[in-house]
Amino acid sequence: MARREGRDPSTEMREVMVAVGWGGTAKGGLTVAAMARNRSIAERLGCLDAEGMADLRGGRAAIIRNGPYAGDKLSVDHILPRAVCP
């Protein structure tokens, strides 16, 4: 939505981090980086078209439209190294 309104999504996410009290913290920076990366991947997979955005706004998973997983539902997972979180 930020992109559609002419705003940079990463800038928007940094503003959100400030609003939730994470601005200028490692947690906020890592969250912005992860969200920006996830958005970029979703865009490349064709999930951010009008239909995909309608699904996401409705709390449903968008359908992957490009690449070897076309037709599958988009999912996001968090991967934490065991050294960080045994």
C-alpha positions in Angstrom: 0.0 0.0 0.0 2.9 2.4 0.8 4.3 1.7 -2.7 0.9 2.4 -4.3 0.8 5.7 -2.5 4.2 6.7 -3.7 6.0 5.9 -0.5 9.1 3.7 0.0 8.0 0.6 1.9 11.2 0.5 3.9 10.7 4.1 5.0 7.2 3.2 6.0 8.4 0.2 8.1 11.0 2.3 9.8 8.3 4.8 10.8 6.2 1.8 12.2 9.2 0.7 14.2 9.4 4.2 15.8 5.7 4.1 16.5 6.0 0.8 18.4 9.1 1.9 20.3 11.6 -0.1 18.4 13.1 2.8 16.4 16.9 2.9 16.4 17.2 -0.6 18.0 18.7 -3.7 16.6 15.3 -5.4 16.8 13.7 -2.6 14.8 16.4 -2.7 12.2 16.2 -6.5 11.8 12.4 -6.3 11.6 12.6 -3.7 8.8 15.2 -5.7 6.9 13.1 -8.9 7.2 9.9 -7.2 6.2 11.5 -5.5 3.2 13.0 -8.9 2.1 9.7 -10.7 2.5 7.9 -8.0 0.5 10.5 -8.2 -2.3 10.2 -12.0 -2.5 6.4 -11.8 -2.5 6.5 -9.3 -5.3 8.8 -11.5 -7.4 6.5 -14.5 -6.8 3.6 -12.5 -8.2 1.7 -12.3 -4.9 1.2 -8.6 -4.7 -1.2 -8.2 -7.7 -4.7 -6.9 -7.0 -6.0 -10.4 -6.2 -3.1 -11.3 -3.9 -3.5 -8.0 -2.1 -7.2 -8.6 -1.6 -6.4 -12.0 -0.1 -3.8 -10.5 2.2 -6.1 -7.7 3.3 -8.7 -10.4 4.1 -6.3 -12.4 6.2 -5.8 -15.1 3.6 -2.6 -16.3 2.0 -1.9 -15.0 -1.5 -1.4 -17.5 -4.3 2.1 -17.8 -5.8 1.8 -16.9 -9.5 5.5 -17.1 -10.7 8.2 -19.7 -10.5 8.3 -23.4 -9.5 5.8 -23.1 -6.7 3.1 -21.4 -8.8 -0.3 -22.3 -7.5 0.8 -22.8 -3.9 -0.1 -20.5 -1.1 2.4 -18.0 0.0 3.8 -18.5 3.5 6.4 -16.8 5.7 8.4 -18.5 8.4 11.0 -17.2 10.8 14.3 -19.0 10.9 16.3 -18.5 14.1 19.8 -20.0 14.3 20.3 -22.5 17.1 23.2 -20.4 18.4 20.7 -17.5 19.0 17.8 -19.5 20.2 18.7 -23.1 21.3 
